[in-house]
Amino acid sequence: MNAVSTNRALTAGERALAKWMLENGTEEAGPSLAQLDELEVTPWQCACGCASINFQLKGHPPAPPGVHVLGDFLCGPMEAPAGAFIYESGGVLSGIEVYSLASDAPPVLPDAPLRPMG
């Protein structure tokens, strides 16, 4: 099966989260905003059950391997915080990763705004 045919459009929530993370991320994040309208979510799912998603630009091959973080934030309740970061590789937005800091990794993506890391 061709993975490109199973990609889907970003939901409104995914797009809003990615936009917020880029607008509030590192100085390097700003130029990636232009890619938002061309992003699709791949069918990949993390084996741990977290809500992390991978991106692919419409009509383009997947981003090269690698992770360059453009924004890293805290999410979840204060008593059980989690983290979320948006990343790129080779100049191509690659995904949003959510991860555990005190309990299980989030099974759903957080809503923006998130809290600054540290």
N, C-alpha and C positions, 0 to 999 in steps of 0.2 A: 504494500500500500504506500502511496506517495504521501509523505507527511505534509507537504504543502497543501494538499487537498483537504486535510483535516484541521488545518489552522482555522481559527475563528476570530471574529472582530473582538476588540476589547469591550467589556461592559462599560457603562457610564461610570461605575464606581472604580474600576481598574484604571480607566483613563484619568479620572480626577485624582486618584492617588498618585499615579505616575507623574502627572503634571505638578502636583504639589511637591512631591519629593525632588523633582528636578529644579523647581523654582526656589527651593529651600536647601538645596544640596551644596556641593562644592562649587567653586568658581568655574570648574570645567563642565559642570552639568548644563548650563544654559544653552549651548548650541544643540544639545540633544532634544530640546523641546520641539524642534522642527521635524523630528521623526515621528512624533505622536500620531499624526494622521495616517501614517503608513504602516503602523505596527499591527501585527496580529499576535494572538496567543497560540503557542504550539500545543499539541495534545499531551506533552510531557507532564507527568505527575510525579512528585517526590514520593519515594517509597515510605517515608516516615509519616505521611498523611498530612503534612503541613500544607499551607495554602500558596507556597511559592509558585511563581509562574515564569515561563520562558517566553521571550518575544522573538519574532522574526519579521523583518521588513517585507511587505507584500512584493512578490515577484523576485525576491533576492535569495541567495543561499543563506543558510544560517550564519550567524556571526562566528568568527574564529574562536577556538577555545581560549579561555582566560576570563578573568574577572577584574575589572577596574571599577571600584566603587565610586559612584557619583553623589551619593547621599546615604548616610547611615543614621537611623533614628530609633527611639524607644517607642514602644506601643504596649497596649494591654494595661491591666490595672497596676497600680503602684506596688501592691503586695506580691504580684506575680508578673514582673515585667518581661517583655519579649523585645526582640529587635527586628527591624526591617531595613533592608537596603536595596537601592536601585543601582544597577551596574551596566557597564558596556564592555565590549571587547572589539578592538580594531575600529573604533569610532562608531560602532553600531550598538544601539540599546539592546541588551540581551535578556533582561528580566528583573523581577523583584523577588528577593529572597526574604523569608521570614524565619526567625530562629528563636530558640528557647534561651532564656537567661535564668529562669527560676523554676520552670515547670515544662510541660509539653509545648512544643512549637505551635503557634496559632493555626487552627484548622480553617480559618477564613482570613482573608486579607483585612487589615485594619482600615478604618476610615481616616482620612486626613481631617484635621491636622494631627501630626505626630509630635512627640517631644524630642528635643535635641538630645543627642548622645552626650553623656558626661555632664 
